């Protein structure tokens, strides 16, 4: 059985961010860390691939600025019950292919001394003395701490932490060559969100994002929905969105999205959860920025645990729950009750009525210039014009 300083299960953005941050904070640990993945990079990952400004900043903080091919977004089209809004801006998002982003992050961690083992699936985990035994389909490991960065269906969560409080949303998506559509969003650098089906009971939205696949412009088209939702409704909504941009029905992929809610468990003795294993944004399903932030917090917590000898990770749980990441996730969960609840028409009308409110909301969501780290008073001050945008 191999002994390791830490085992990180999953080498997507959350796992790679944990490894990168640990390697920066404690370089002497890098060679003793292990980053595991059941697949091999570059590997496909079903995800719309939106990288918001906050995620761009976090990537720079990790020393891995965004360098993979991407489509830049400078405007948004938002359809809500009763009207359609045009929201202007600059650099609102970069849309990437996850196979390229995830590979770049995992390989960056490897370059900084962290061992990356691919094609190795975790089959069993159990606490063992003052650590955790991790068994894969190839070998066994022991480490004082395990990080679960293994997505919505996390085996680390099930074995060591327990289920959380957040709902598991569902999404479907497909990629369409731009030449097979009549959509002008790619040329306009615009992404589009359609909430009109909320009036018919959908607790989510349809989307169309510009993207680039192997140098060819595409539209990434999909549907996100919280439960209750069934596959037939998701496929019908996807067909409607494809028809809207002039595309024919085609093969699609589905994926679960574990969301965060108050009371979600993100840690237990000797184990931490990060990224979708912990829970992401319930309102929109965005996960990349939260994955990076979770990973950096987890690395800080591991360094603190090594220094203090306290491997309970209660401090990590408090940092998530009470810190900026937890506040933002709770506010987004509240947003699901407003915009996907019985009074959704009222809240959509209210949001559509104020251009300033739209600008403040977008800046807060994107984390531009630290907007999402401010308190409620700072947001209210911006809404009434006491704080500049």
C-alpha positions in Angstrom: 0.0 0.0 0.0 1.4 3.4 -1.0 1.5 6.1 1.6 0.8 9.6 0.4 0.6 13.1 1.9 -2.9 13.6 0.3 -5.0 11.9 -2.2 -7.2 14.0 -4.4 -9.9 12.0 -6.2 -10.8 13.8 -9.5 -8.6 16.0 -11.6 -11.1 18.5 -13.0 -11.0 22.2 -12.0 -11.7 21.5 -8.3 -9.1 18.8 -7.9 -6.5 20.5 -9.9 -7.0 23.8 -8.0 -6.5 21.9 -4.7 -3.3 20.4 -6.0 -2.0 23.7 -7.5 -2.7 25.7 -4.4 -1.2 23.0 -2.1 1.9 22.9 -4.3 2.3 26.6 -4.0 1.7 26.8 -0.3 3.8 23.8 0.7 6.1 22.8 -2.2 7.7 20.1 0.0 4.3 18.2 -0.2 4.0 18.2 -3.9 5.8 15.0 -4.6 3.8 13.2 -1.9 0.4 14.3 -3.3 -1.6 12.1 -5.7 -4.1 13.4 -8.2 -6.3 10.5 -9.4 -8.7 10.4 -12.3 -10.7 7.5 -13.7 -10.3 8.9 -17.2 -7.3 10.2 -19.2 -6.7 13.8 -20.3 -7.8 15.2 -22.6 -11.2 13.7 -21.9 -14.7 14.9 -22.7 -16.7 16.5 -20.0 -20.4 17.4 -20.6 -20.6 21.0 -19.5 -21.5 24.3 -21.2 -18.0 25.6 -20.3 -18.8 29.2 -19.1 -15.8 30.8 -17.4 -17.0 33.9 -15.7 -14.6 36.8 -14.7 -14.2 35.6 -11.2 -13.0 32.2 -12.5 -10.5 34.0 -14.8 -9.1 35.9 -11.7 -8.8 32.6 -9.7 -7.0 30.9 -12.6 -4.5 33.8 -12.6 -4.1 33.5 -8.8 -3.3 29.8 -9.3 -0.7 30.7 -11.9 -2.6 29.2 -14.8 -4.2 32.0 -16.8 -6.7 31.0 -19.4 -4.8 30.0 -22.5 -7.0 27.3 -24.1 -9.2 28.2 -27.1 -12.4 30.0 -26.2 -15.2 32.2 -27.4 -15.5 35.6 -25.7 -18.9 36.9 -24.7 -19.6 40.6 -24.5 -23.4 40.7 -24.4 -26.4 38.7 -23.2 -29.9 38.1 -24.5 -32.3 37.2 -21.7 -35.9 36.1 -22.4 -38.2 36.2 -19.4 -42.0 35.7 -19.3 -43.5 38.6 -21.2 -40.4 40.3 -22.7 -36.8 39.9 -24.0 -33.9 41.9 -22.6 -30.7 42.9 -24.2 -27.9 43.2 -21.6 -24.7 44.9 -22.7 -21.2 44.6 -21.1 -17.7 43.7 -21.8 -16.0 40.3 -21.3 -18.9 38.8 -19.5 -17.7 35.2 -20.0 -15.3 33.0 -21.9 -16.8 29.7 -23.2 -14.3 26.9 -23.3 -14.3 23.2 -24.0 -13.9 21.3 -20.7 -11.6 18.7 -22.3 -9.1 21.4 -23.0 -9.5 23.4 -19.8 -9.4 20.4 -17.5 -6.3 18.9 -19.2 -4.5 22.2 -19.0 -5.1 22.4 -15.2 -4.2 18.8 -14.5 -1.1 19.0 -16.6 -0.1 22.3 -14.8 -0.4 20.5 -11.5 1.8 17.7 -12.8 4.4 20.2 -14.0 4.6 21.6 -10.5 5.5 18.2 -9.0 2.1 16.6 -8.2 1.8 13.0 -9.4 -1.1 12.6 -11.8 -2.4 9.0 -12.3 -5.0 8.6 -14.9 -7.3 5.7 -15.9 -7.5 4.6 -12.3 -11.0 4.3 -10.7 -11.6 4.5 -7.0 -13.6 1.5 -5.8 -13.5 1.8 -2.0 -12.6 4.2 0.7 -12.5 3.7 4.5 -11.0 5.4 7.5 -7.9 3.5 8.6 -6.2 4.6 11.9 -5.1 8.2 11.5 -6.0 8.4 7.8 -7.9 7.0 5.0 -7.4 3.9 2.9 -8.2 4.5 -0.8 -8.6 1.4 -3.0 -8.6 1.7 -6.8 -9.0 -0.9 -9.5 -5.2 -1.0 -9.6 -3.7 -0.6 -6.1 -4.3 0.8 -2.6 -3.2 4.0 -1.0 -3.1 5.5 2.5 -3.2 9.2 3.3 -4.0 11.4 6.3 -6.5 13.3 4.1 -8.6 12.6 1.0 -10.2 15.3 -1.1 -13.3 14.4 -3.0 -13.2 16.3 -6.3 -15.1 13.6 -8.1 -18.3 15.3 -9.2 -22.0 15.1 -8.5 -21.9 11.4 -8.0 -18.9 11.6 -5.6 -17.7 8.3 -4.2 -15.8 10.2 -1.5 -19.0 11.9 -0.4 -20.9 8.7 -0.2 -18.2 6.8 1.7 -16.8 9.4 4.1 -19.0 12.5 4.3 -22.6 11.7 3.7 -25.2 13.2 1.4 -25.8 16.9 1.5 -28.9 19.1 1.5 -28.8 20.4 -2.1 -31.0 19.1 -4.9 -29.5 17.3 -7.9 -30.5 19.2 -11.0 -30.4 17.8 -14.5 -29.2 19.2 -17.8 -29.0 18.2 -21.4 -26.9 19.8 -24.1 -25.5 19.4 -27.6 -23.1 21.3 -29.9 -24.3 22.5 -33.3 -21.9 23.8 -36.1 -22.8 27.4 -36.6 -23.2 26.8 -40.3 -26.2 24.6 -39.6 -28.1 27.3 -37.8 -29.4 30.8 -38.4 -28.1 32.1 -35.1 -26.3 35.4 -35.0 -25.2 35.1 -31.4 -21.7 33.8 -32.2 -20.8 36.8 -34.4 -22.3 39.2 -31.9 -20.4 37.6 -29.0 -23.6 37.0 -27.2 -24.9 34.3 -25.0 -28.6 33.8 -24.5 -30.8 32.6 -21.7 -34.5 31.8 -22.0 -36.6 31.6 -18.8 -40.0 31.7 -20.5 -40.7 28.1 -19.8 -40.7 28.9 -16.1 -44.3 30.1 -16.7 -45.1 26.5 -17.7 -43.5 25.0 -14.6 -39.9 24.5 -15.7 -37.5 25.3 -12.7 -34.7 26.4 -14.9 -33.8 27.8 -18.4 -32.7 27.1 -21.9 -29.4 28.4 -23.2 -27.4 29.1 -26.4 -23.6 29.8 -26.0 -21.0 30.6 -28.6 -18.1 28.1 -28.6 -15.3 26.9 -30.8 -14.6 23.2 -31.4 -11.4 22.3 -33.2 -11.3 25.8 -34.7 -14.9 25.6 -36.0 -17.6 28.0 -34.6 -20.4 26.2 -32.9 -23.5 26.9 -30.8 -23.6 25.1 -27.5 -27.3 24.6 -26.8 -28.9 23.1 -23.6 -31.4 23.1 -20.8 -30.9 23.2 -17.1 -33.7 22.3 -14.6 -34.1 21.6 -10.9 -36.4 18.8 -9.8 -39.1 17.8 -10.4 -38.1 17.2 -14.0 -38.2 14.3 -16.3 -36.2 13.3 -19.4 -39.1 13.9 -21.8 -39.6 17.5 -20.7 -35.8 18.2 -20.9 -35.7 16.8 -24.4 -38.7 18.8 -25.5 -37.2 22.0 -24.2 -33.9 21.2 -26.0 -35.8 20.6 -29.2 -37.6 24.0 -28.8 -34.2 25.8 -28.3 -32.7 24.1 -31.3 -35.7 25.1 -33.4 -35.4 28.7 -32.2 -31.9 29.0 -33.6 -32.8 27.1 -36.8 -31.1 23.8 -36.0 -32.4 20.3 -36.5 -32.7 17.8 -33.7 -29.5 15.9 -33.0 -27.7 13.7 -30.5 -27.5 15.1 -27.0 -25.8 14.4 -23.7 -27.3 14.6 -20.2 -25.5 15.2 -16.9 -26.5 15.7 -13.2 -25.6 18.9 -11.3 -25.4 18.6 -7.5 -26.4 22.0 -6.0 -25.6 23.6 -2.7 -28.1 24.6 0.0 -27.9 25.6 3.6 -26.9 22.5 5.7 -24.9 20.9 2.9 -22.1 18.8 4.4 -18.7 19.5 2.8 -16.3 17.9 5.3 -15.8 15.1 7.8 -12.7 13.9 9.7 -9.9 13.3 7.2 -12.1 14.2 4.2 -13.1 17.3 2.3 -15.4 17.8 -0.7 -14.8 20.4 -3.4 -16.5 21.4 -6.6 -19.7 19.6 -7.7 -19.0 16.9 -5.0 -19.7 19.7 -2.5 -22.4 21.5 -4.5 -22.6 24.3 -7.0 -24.9 27.2 -7.9 -28.5 26.1 -7.7 -29.9 29.0 -9.8 -27.9 28.6 -13.0 -25.8 25.5 -12.4 -22.5 27.3 -12.8 -19.7 25.3 -11.3 -16.2 26.3 -12.6 -15.6 29.4 -10.5 -16.9 27.6 -7.4 -14.8 24.6 -8.2 -11.6 26.7 -8.2 -12.6 28.6 -5.0 -13.5 25.4 -3.2 -10.2 23.9 -4.2 -8.2 26.8 -2.9 -10.0 26.8 0.4 -9.4 23.0 0.7 -5.7 23.5 0.2 -5.6 26.2 2.8 -7.5 23.9 5.2 -5.0 21.0 4.6 -2.0 23.2 5.4 -3.7 24.4 8.6 -4.5 20.8 9.6 -0.9 19.7 9.1 0.3 22.5 11.3 -2.3 22.1 14.0 -2.9 18.4 14.1 -6.7 19.0 13.9 -7.9 16.8 11.0 -11.6 17.3 11.7 -11.9 20.0 9.0 -14.6 21.8 11.0 -12.8 25.1 10.1 -13.1 24.3 6.4 -16.8 23.6 6.8 -17.2 27.0 8.6 -15.1 28.8 5.9 -17.4 27.5 3.2 -20.7 28.0 5.2 -19.9 31.5 6.6 -17.5 32.8 4.0 -18.0 34.5 0.7 -18.5 31.3 -1.2 -21.3 30.1 1.2 -23.0 33.4 1.2 -23.1 33.5 -2.6 -24.3 30.0 -2.9 -27.1 30.6 -0.3 -28.2 33.7 -2.1 -28.3 31.8 -5.4 -30.4 29.1 -3.7 -32.8 31.8 -2.5 -32.9 32.9 -6.1 -34.4 29.5 -7.1 -37.3 30.1 -4.7 -37.9 33.6 -6.2 -37.5 32.9 -9.9 -38.5 29.3 -10.1 -41.2 29.5 -7.4 -45.0 30.3 -7.5 -44.4 34.1 -7.7 -41.8 33.9 -10.4 -43.7 36.3 -12.8 -43.5 39.0 -10.2 -39.7 38.6 -9.6 -39.0 38.4 -13.4 -41.0 41.6 -13.9 -39.1 43.3 -11.1 -35.7 42.3 -12.5 -36.7 43.3 -16.0 -37.9 46.8 -14.9 -34.5 48.1 -13.8 -31.5 48.3 -16.0 -29.4 49.2 -13.0 -30.6 46.1 -11.1 -29.6 44.0 -14.1 -26.1 45.5 -14.2 -25.7 45.1 -10.4 -27.0 41.5 -10.6 -24.6 40.6 -13.4 -21.6 42.2 -11.7 -22.4 40.3 -8.5 -23.0 37.0 -10.3 -19.8 37.3 -12.3 -17.7 38.4 -9.3 -16.4 41.3 -11.3 -14.0 43.5 -9.2 -14.9 41.5 -6.1 -18.6 42.4 -6.2 -19.7 39.0 -4.9 -17.6 39.4 -1.8 -19.4 42.5 -0.6 -22.3 42.4 1.9 -25.9 43.1 1.4 -25.5 46.8 2.3 -22.9 47.3 -0.5 -25.3 45.7 -3.0 -28.2 47.9 -1.8 -26.0 51.0 -2.1 -25.2 50.1 -5.7 -28.9 49.5 -6.5 -29.9 53.0 -5.3 -26.9 54.6 -6.9 -24.7 55.2 -3.9 -22.0 52.9 -5.2 -20.7 53.2 -8.7 -20.9 50.2 -11.1 
